[in-house]
């Protein structure tokens, strides 16, 4: 039996000085909860530290008292800076422990992650099989998906069928640390749940380093079991974190129908994974009856030419229809837009601002496009990165400090972002809609 400690670093300074943190819901990480359940089922002793929710003040004492044999880290690029510090601390205090990292950043840049840390190994892709093999004591060179110093094992092993995975080990988390509300989570604690893994889309700004370009679903029955399990654990809502929930629309509808049959056990949101292609009015009506209160759409641009250039596989006309159908069903809608896409012009920026203002969205977010590790855009814009670029810069430095946009000046991009927010939220029509929904009791946020 191995003693295993799983760690999610905090976000550090990522939201310092901006108001975006008010829209961020902190939920227990479903990836670590699932990994912990797999290890526990095999007889290993598992602990989880989520430093995003509960920063540990006595890390030194806690590491010494835990004395784990294996420490696993999962982190996204904005968490890189804190993750690297935690790894150095763990190596200094526990020189014999096996230090392993996974998740989107490490999977995208395994060799660089190893070179810049005191890690022993990186696990690329889905981690359940690989981490269990390492905890069982298998030699890392033989484990699929494992990269070490000077070697890379066989390709990562997919988890299929997903229904074979145990339900997340929520008992390892203090749910009291997840009760602060955000503007997108009214009933907390809220559970992040997955009903599928992978995405078939070809968007150039998105990484496929963990789940790949396949779509692998849980069955509707297994997903609804995870919802009931979350309710029993003490969660008061859930957020769907799928990359592409509606890829199989019949399955998505079946999930909604099962939730309705169980009395819509928890209100829920989907801040990702709702594509405007292939959905219909019936889906949105079912989702609302099943407890859905908010859906977010990745709309990106008001220019069909830009949408084609980034491989979105969707059109502005499809976006209009889907947003209108979700609104008609009584669901709060959020639109995500990207300014400064490849080939962007002043005219296409204005088209996006006009497009967003013409939609019946409740909320909109306008972000300046960034090239993140593991994405085709990262590869295309490598020559635009600052010579002293370090991944930690993405978490706390203005983008103009770490890359040079190939098409537009930062003055133009930042001005477009300011104008987009003023235009969207300054419209009398938006204010009237918010007031009407609030008075009818239909405003989720």
TIDREN-369594 format. One record per residue (C-alpha): x, y negated, z negated. Coordinates in steps of 0.5 Angstrom, whole numbers, plus 500, padded with zeros to 3 digits. Layout:
<torbas>
XYZ ...
</torbas>
This chain:
<torbas>
500500500 503493502 501487498 499482504 498474503 495471509 495463509 492458513 496451513 492444512 492439517 496434513 496427516 492429522 486425521 490420517 488413519 482415523 474416522 474423526 475427519 468425517 466429523 470435521 467441517 471445513 469453513 473459511 477461517 473467520 480470523 483471517 477473513 476479519 484480518 483481511 477486512 481490516 487491512 483492506 479497509 486501510 488500503 492494503 492489497 490482501 490475498 488469502 490462501 486457505 490450504 486446509 480447504 484448497 491445497 495449492 499444488 504450485 506453491 512456488 509459482 504462486 508465491 513468486 507471482 504474488 510477491 507479497 511484502 508481508 506474509 502472515 500465518 495462523 495455525 493451531 498446534 496440529 498444523 505446526 508441521 505444515 506451517 513450518 514447511 511453508 515458512 521455510 519455502 516462503 523465506 527461500 523464495 522471498 528473502 525480503 518479505 516480512 514473515 509473521 505468525 499468530 494464532 494459538 500456537 504462536 501466541 502460546 510459544 512465541 520464542 520457540 516458534 521463532 527459534 524453530 522457523 524462519 519467521 521474523 515476528 510473532 504476534 501474540 493475542 488478537 492480531 488486528 491492531 498489530 498486523 495493521 501496524 506492521 503492514 503500515 510500516 511501523 517498527 516492530 519493537 514499538 508494536 504491542 503484542 509483537 515478539 521478535 528475535 531478542 525482543 518483546 514489545 508491549 503487551 498485546 492490544 485488545 480490540 474493543 469495542 468489537 463492533 468497530 471491526 469491519 465485517 469479514 472479507 468473505 469475497 476473498 474466499 472461493 466458497 466452492 471449496 467449502 461445499 463437502 458436507 460433514 456429519 455436523 454440517 448438512 448445509 454447506 458452505 457453512 460460515 464460522 462466526 464469532 459473537 464474542 471473544 474470550 472466556 472467564 472459565 479457568 479450565 486447566 486444559 484450555 489456552 487463553 493465549 489469544 483472547 485472554 480471560 476477559 469476555 468481550 462481546 459483539 452487540 446483538 445487532 452487530 452479530 446478526 449483521 454478520 449473519 446476514 452478511 454471510 448469507 449474502 456472501 453465499 453461505 447456507 449455514 453458520 457455526 458459532 465458534 465463541 469460547 463462551 457464547 452464554 456467558 451473558 445469557 441475556 445477550 445470547 437470548 437477545 441474539 436469538 430474538 433478533 435472528 427470529 425477527 429476521 426470519 431465522 436467516 440461516 440454520 446454525 450450530 454451536 460446536 463450542 461455547 455452550 456452558 451448562 451453568 447459567 442456561 435455562 429452558 427458555 434459552 434452548 427454546 429461543 435458540 431452536 426457534 432462531 434456527 439452532 440445529 445442534 449444540 455441543 457441550 464440553 461435559 468432560 467428566 462424570 466425576 464432580 471431583 475431577 470437574 473441580 480439579 480441572 477448574 471446570 466450574 460446573 457439576 454433573 447435575 447441571 450437565 444433566 439439566 442442560 442436556 435434557 432441556 436442549 433435547 426437549 427443545 428439539 436440538 441435536 446434542 453432542 457431548 465431549 468427554 475427556 479421559 485421563 484428566 489429572 488425578 484420574 482413577 479407574 473408578 472415575 473413568 468408569 464414572 464418566 462412561 456411566 454418566 455419558 451412557 445415562 444422558 440423552 445425548 445424540 452423539 458423544 466424543 471421548 478423547 484422551 486428555 492431552 497437554 497442549 501448549 499454553 495451557 496450565 496442564 502443559 506447564 504441570 506436565 512438562 516433566 512428562 513430555 518425551 525428551 525429543 518432543 516436537 509440537 509436530 508430534 501432536 498432529 500425527 503421532 500417537 499420544 503415548 509416543 510423546 508424553 507419559 501420563 502421570 496417573 494411568 497406563 496407556 493400556 488402561 486409558 485406551 481400553 477405557 476409550 474403547 469401552 466408552 464408545 461401545 457402551 454409548 453407541 451400543 445401547 438399545 435406548 440410543 438406537 431407539 432415540 435415533 430412529 424416533 428422531 429420524 422418523 419425526 424429521 428432527 435428527 440433524 445428523 
</torbas>
